[in-house]
Amino acid sequence: MNEKRKYDLEERLIDFAVMIIDILNDIKNSKAGNHLSGQIIRSGTSPALNYGEAQSAESRKDFIHKMKISLKELRETFVNLKIIDKANLCGAIEKLQLIKKENNELIAIFVKSISTAEKRR
């Protein structure tokens, strides 16, 4: 069962990265839109990559560190999404709301996972 949960989170993070890539087409082509698009493509795809690294961590401390990097990137992505939303830079409002919801759920999962790993350390 544990392998299944790991796989599900990895797939969820990959799907989240794809959602981020997809919404870039809906962000206005402007100085602000282009800047935030560049930011969000990096921070929004990074958690999947860092989670993959965490699965090969050399120690529990290394695992926690890599999970914290993923969490940091998820939080950065969430703030970027909020800015894009509040500045009306995205025409796909429903899609944006779904991504923000998924982003928030992923943050909660990582907070809990890091807390659990730190307690076991």
N, C-alpha and C positions, 0 to 999 in steps of 0.2 A: 504493500500500500504506500509506503514511504517513497518508493521510486515513482509511483503514479503521481503523487503530489508534486514531486520535483519536476517531473515532465510537464504537468499542467501549468505550473508557475512559469517555467521556461517558455512554453508555448504561448501563454498569456502575455508575457513580456515581448515576445516576437510579434504577436498580433498587435500589441500596443504600438510597437515601433512602426509597423505597417500602417496603422491608423494615423500616426504622426506624419509619415511620408505622404499619405493620401490627402490629408487636410492642407498640405502646403499648396496644392493647386487652387484652394479656395481662399487663400490669404491675398489681400490686395497687393498689387505690384506698386509699392511706394517705398520711400526711404525707410520708414518705420516697419512696414510689412516685410521688406527684404531683410532688414536687420534681425527682426524677431524670427523670421523663417530660418535664418542661418543658426541662430541660437537654439531654436527648438529641434532642428534636425540633429544637432549634436547631443543635446541633453535628453531628447526623447528616444533615441536609439541606443544610447549608452547603457541603460539599465540591463537590457538583455545581454549585452556583451559582458558586462561586469558580473552579472549573475552566473554566466557560463564559467567565468574565471573562478568565482567563489566555489563552484562545484569541484574544482580541482585544487582547492586551497591546501597549503602545506601544513596548516595547523588550525586549531579553532580560532586563535587570534587573527590569523590571516583571513579566515572565512568571515569573521565579524568585520574586519577592515573592508573587505571587498563588498560585503552587504551594505555597509555604511556608505560606500561610494555610490552604489546603486540608489540608495535612499536619497542621498544628496542630489543626484541627477533627477530623480523623480520629483523632488520638491522644486527644483529649478524649473523643470518642465511645467509644473502646475502653475507657478507664478507667471511664466511666459504665456500660458493659455489664458490666465485671468486678464493679463494685459491686453492680449489680442482680442478677447471678448469685450472688455470695457472700452477699448478704443475703436470698436466696430471694424476691425481689420479683416474679419472673416465673414463671407457671405453664407456659409453653411452653418447656421446657428444650431440646428439639431445635432449635427455631426460633432460640433464643438462641445456641446453639452455632454454628449456620450463619452467623448474622450476625457473631459474633465472628471466625469464620474468614475471612469475606469482608472484614471490617474490617482484619484483620491483613494480608491479601494486598494490599489497597489501600494500606495504609501502606508496604509494601515497594515497590510500584510507584512511589509518589510519592518515596520516598527515592532510588531509582535515577534517576528522571527529573530530579529537582533536581540530583543529583550530575552527571549527564551535561550538563545545561544550564550548570552552573557551570564545568565543564571547558572548555566551548566558548566561554565568555564572554571 
